[in-house]
Amino acid sequence: MIYVGEIADIPVGESVRIQGSMAAIAVFNVDGELYAIDDTCTHQDASLSDGWLEGCAVECPLHAACFDLRTGRPSGPPAKKAVRTHQVNVSDGVVYVDDSVRAGDRELAAAE
C-alpha cells in the first residue's frame, strides 16, 4: 500500500499525483468517492492528474482522450488502450493506494 495523504488533502473535483512502484498514479475525488488510475495517458505521455474531471471520467490535457476512472477504459480516440486502475483504501481519514494490478486490469490487457 502506498500512502497518499489525508482525505482532506484531496478536495472534491481535484486529484493528486503519487509515485507508485511501477509508474505514477493519479488519485481523483469524484463527489467524495476516490478513484486511482495510472497517471500517464496511453495515447501520449501526458499527466492525467493535470486533466479535466467530468463525472467519473478524466480528459487528458494533451489531446483530449477521456478515460473512465472506474474501469480505466478510454471512451474513444485518440487513446485506444486502457490505463490500469488501482484499489483505494481509506483508514481513519488516511488514503492509501494498492498499486498492484487488479484482476479486471489483467482481463482488460488480455482483451486489447
C-alpha positions as protocol buffer text, in pm:
chain_id: "A"
residue {
  index: 1
  type: MET
  ca { x: 0 y: 0 z: 0 }
}
residue {
  index: 2
  type: ILE
  ca { x: 120 y: 347 z: -87 }
}
residue {
  index: 3
  type: TYR
  ca { x: 45 y: 639 z: 143 }
}
residue {
  index: 4
  type: VAL
  ca { x: -140 y: 918 z: -41 }
}
residue {
  index: 5
  type: GLY
  ca { x: -227 y: 1159 z: 241 }
}
residue {
  index: 6
  type: GLU
  ca { x: -521 y: 1275 z: 445 }
}
residue {
  index: 7
  type: ILE
  ca { x: -861 y: 1256 z: 276 }
}
residue {
  index: 8
  type: ALA
  ca { x: -890 y: 1635 z: 328 }
}
residue {
  index: 9
  type: ASP
  ca { x: -583 y: 1675 z: 103 }
}
residue {
  index: 10
  type: ILE
  ca { x: -792 y: 1569 z: -199 }
}
residue {
  index: 11
  type: PRO
  ca { x: -1089 y: 1808 z: -229 }
}
residue {
  index: 12
  type: VAL
  ca { x: -1396 y: 1707 z: -432 }
}
residue {
  index: 13
  type: GLY
  ca { x: -1326 y: 1754 z: -804 }
}
residue {
  index: 14
  type: GLU
  ca { x: -947 y: 1751 z: -755 }
}
residue {
  index: 15
  type: SER
  ca { x: -665 y: 1500 z: -793 }
}
residue {
  index: 16
  type: VAL
  ca { x: -319 y: 1426 z: -656 }
}
residue {
  index: 17
  type: ARG
  ca { x: -26 y: 1252 z: -820 }
}
residue {
  index: 18
  type: ILE
  ca { x: 182 y: 996 z: -630 }
}
residue {
  index: 19
  type: GLN
  ca { x: 468 y: 772 z: -730 }
}
residue {
  index: 20
  type: GLY
  ca { x: 379 y: 402 z: -746 }
}
residue {
  index: 21
  type: SER
  ca { x: 624 y: 115 z: -760 }
}
residue {
  index: 22
  type: MET
  ca { x: 592 y: 87 z: -1140 }
}
residue {
  index: 23
  type: ALA
  ca { x: 452 y: 423 z: -1251 }
}
residue {
  index: 24
  type: ALA
  ca { x: 297 y: 746 z: -1130 }
}
residue {
  index: 25
  type: ILE
  ca { x: -63 y: 715 z: -1009 }
}
residue {
  index: 26
  type: ALA
  ca { x: -338 y: 979 z: -1013 }
}
residue {
  index: 27
  type: VAL
  ca { x: -596 y: 975 z: -732 }
}
residue {
  index: 28
  type: PHE
  ca { x: -924 y: 1157 z: -802 }
}
residue {
  index: 29
  type: ASN
  ca { x: -1207 y: 1265 z: -570 }
}
residue {
  index: 30
  type: VAL
  ca { x: -1540 y: 1239 z: -752 }
}
residue {
  index: 31
  type: ASP
  ca { x: -1816 y: 1362 z: -521 }
}
residue {
  index: 32
  type: GLY
  ca { x: -1646 y: 1200 z: -221 }
}
residue {
  index: 33
  type: GLU
  ca { x: -1563 y: 873 z: -398 }
}
residue {
  index: 34
  type: LEU
  ca { x: -1190 y: 815 z: -457 }
}
residue {
  index: 35
  type: TYR
  ca { x: -1053 y: 654 z: -774 }
}
residue {
  index: 36
  type: ALA
  ca { x: -692 y: 577 z: -871 }
}
residue {
  index: 37
  type: ILE
  ca { x: -553 y: 514 z: -1219 }
}
residue {
  index: 38
  type: ASP
  ca { x: -209 y: 519 z: -1379 }
}
residue {
  index: 39
  type: ASP
  ca { x: -126 y: 886 z: -1430 }
}
residue {
  index: 40
  type: THR
  ca { x: 17 y: 861 z: -1783 }
}
residue {
  index: 41
  type: CYS
  ca { x: -216 y: 878 z: -2084 }
}
residue {
  index: 42
  type: THR
  ca { x: -179 y: 569 z: -2304 }
}
residue {
  index: 43
  type: HIS
  ca { x: -201 y: 779 z: -2622 }
}
residue {
  index: 44
  type: GLN
  ca { x: 93 y: 1004 z: -2549 }
}
residue {
  index: 45
  type: ASP
  ca { x: 293 y: 1082 z: -2236 }
}
residue {
  index: 46
  type: ALA
  ca { x: 77 y: 1335 z: -2054 }
}
residue {
  index: 47
  type: SER
  ca { x: -21 y: 1352 z: -1688 }
}
residue {
  index: 48
  type: LEU
  ca { x: -388 y: 1264 z: -1638 }
}
residue {
  index: 49
  type: SER
  ca { x: -383 y: 1427 z: -1294 }
}
residue {
  index: 50
  type: ASP
  ca { x: -347 y: 1756 z: -1486 }
}
residue {
  index: 51
  type: GLY
  ca { x: -659 y: 1675 z: -1690 }
}
residue {
  index: 52
  type: TRP
  ca { x: -1021 y: 1781 z: -1654 }
}
residue {
  index: 53
  type: LEU
  ca { x: -1260 y: 1580 z: -1442 }
}
residue {
  index: 54
  type: GLU
  ca { x: -1616 y: 1530 z: -1569 }
}
residue {
  index: 55
  type: GLY
  ca { x: -1818 y: 1289 z: -1358 }
}
residue {
  index: 56
  type: CYS
  ca { x: -1626 y: 961 z: -1345 }
}
residue {
  index: 57
  type: ALA
  ca { x: -1408 y: 1047 z: -1643 }
}
residue {
  index: 58
  type: VAL
  ca { x: -1085 y: 1240 z: -1685 }
}
residue {
  index: 59
  type: GLU
  ca { x: -989 y: 1418 z: -2006 }
}
residue {
  index: 60
  type: CYS
  ca { x: -622 y: 1418 z: -2096 }
}
residue {
  index: 61
  type: PRO
  ca { x: -486 y: 1774 z: -2117 }
}
residue {
  index: 62
  type: LEU
  ca { x: -280 y: 1699 z: -2428 }
}
residue {
  index: 63
  type: HIS
  ca { x: -514 y: 1552 z: -2693 }
}
residue {
  index: 64
  type: ALA
  ca { x: -848 y: 1521 z: -2507 }
}
residue {
  index: 65
  type: ALA
  ca { x: -855 y: 1142 z: -2472 }
}
residue {
  index: 66
  type: CYS
  ca { x: -1106 y: 1052 z: -2198 }
}
residue {
  index: 67
  type: PHE
  ca { x: -1072 y: 764 z: -1952 }
}
residue {
  index: 68
  type: ASP
  ca { x: -1336 y: 612 z: -1724 }
}
residue {
  index: 69
  type: LEU
  ca { x: -1196 y: 627 z: -1369 }
}
residue {
  index: 70
  type: ARG
  ca { x: -1387 y: 312 z: -1268 }
}
residue {
  index: 71
  type: THR
  ca { x: -1253 y: 86 z: -1545 }
}
residue {
  index: 72
  type: GLY
  ca { x: -956 y: 272 z: -1696 }
}
residue {
  index: 73
  type: ARG
  ca { x: -1104 y: 231 z: -2042 }
}
residue {
  index: 74
  type: PRO
  ca { x: -1086 y: 515 z: -2294 }
}
residue {
  index: 75
  type: SER
  ca { x: -1416 y: 642 z: -2430 }
}
residue {
  index: 76
  type: GLY
  ca { x: -1274 y: 683 z: -2780 }
}
residue {
  index: 77
  type: PRO
  ca { x: -982 y: 810 z: -2988 }
}
residue {
  index: 78
  type: PRO
  ca { x: -714 y: 914 z: -2978 }
}
residue {
  index: 79
  type: ALA
  ca { x: -644 y: 669 z: -2691 }
}
residue {
  index: 80
  type: LYS
  ca { x: -709 y: 303 z: -2768 }
}
residue {
  index: 81
  type: LYS
  ca { x: -552 y: 132 z: -2467 }
}
residue {
  index: 82
  type: ALA
  ca { x: -687 y: 141 z: -2111 }
}
residue {
  index: 83
  type: VAL
  ca { x: -492 y: 270 z: -1813 }
}
residue {
  index: 84
  type: ARG
  ca { x: -457 y: 48 z: -1506 }
}
residue {
  index: 85
  type: THR
  ca { x: -691 y: 110 z: -1215 }
}
residue {
  index: 86
  type: HIS
  ca { x: -589 y: 71 z: -851 }
}
residue {
  index: 87
  type: GLN
  ca { x: -775 y: -5 z: -530 }
}
residue {
  index: 88
  type: VAL
  ca { x: -812 y: 293 z: -293 }
}
residue {
  index: 89
  type: ASN
  ca { x: -843 y: 235 z: 80 }
}
residue {
  index: 90
  type: VAL
  ca { x: -926 y: 492 z: 348 }
}
residue {
  index: 91
  type: SER
  ca { x: -846 y: 416 z: 710 }
}
residue {
  index: 92
  type: ASP
  ca { x: -903 y: 673 z: 987 }
}
residue {
  index: 93
  type: GLY
  ca { x: -910 y: 954 z: 731 }
}
residue {
  index: 94
  type: VAL
  ca { x: -584 y: 845 z: 566 }
}
residue {
  index: 95
  type: VAL
  ca { x: -582 y: 745 z: 197 }
}
residue {
  index: 96
  type: TYR
  ca { x: -376 y: 453 z: 63 }
}
residue {
  index: 97
  type: VAL
  ca { x: -349 y: 306 z: -287 }
}
residue {
  index: 98
  type: ASP
  ca { x: -273 y: -57 z: -368 }
}
residue {
  index: 99
  type: ASP
  ca { x: -59 y: -30 z: -680 }
}
residue {
  index: 100
  type: SER
  ca { x: -71 y: -399 z: -767 }
}
residue {
  index: 101
  type: VAL
  ca { x: -269 y: -485 z: -1081 }
}
residue {
  index: 102
  type: ARG
  ca { x: -630 y: -582 z: -1012 }
}
residue {
  index: 103
  type: ALA
  ca { x: -787 y: -887 z: -1180 }
}
residue {
  index: 104
  type: GLY
  ca { x: -1005 y: -665 z: -1400 }
}
residue {
  index: 105
  type: ASP
  ca { x: -697 y: -493 z: -1536 }
}
residue {
  index: 106
  type: ARG
  ca { x: -543 y: -823 z: -1645 }
}
residue {
  index: 107
  type: GLU
  ca { x: -867 y: -905 z: -1828 }
}
residue {
  index: 108
  type: LEU
  ca { x: -859 y: -563 z: -2000 }
}
residue {
  index: 109
  type: ALA
  ca { x: -497 y: -611 z: -2108 }
}
residue {
  index: 110
  type: ALA
  ca { x: -575 y: -959 z: -2248 }
}
residue {
  index: 111
  type: ALA
  ca { x: -869 y: -821 z: -2449 }
}
residue {
  index: 112
  type: GLU
  ca { x: -659 y: -550 z: -2617 }
}
